[in-house]
Amino acid sequence: MKLCDFLFFTLVAGGGAALFVFAGCRFDVPALLILAGAVLLGSSYLIRRTRRRDRGEL
């Protein structure tokens, strides 16, 4: 994993943890939707990147 990927996903995880705590305290549906979207987009990015790396494109 490159350093920029690590920093990006660390920030996403930190923001997700903050949204999770915020949503848990108030049961805020938009915060839960944003968190779910960030997780889905981040995981799909990692899957695509890993597949390209395994094929030797990077």
Secondary structure, 3 states (H helix, E strand, C coil): CCHHHHHHHHHHHHHHHHHHHHHHHHCCHHHHHHHHHHHHHHHHHHHHHHHHHHHCCC
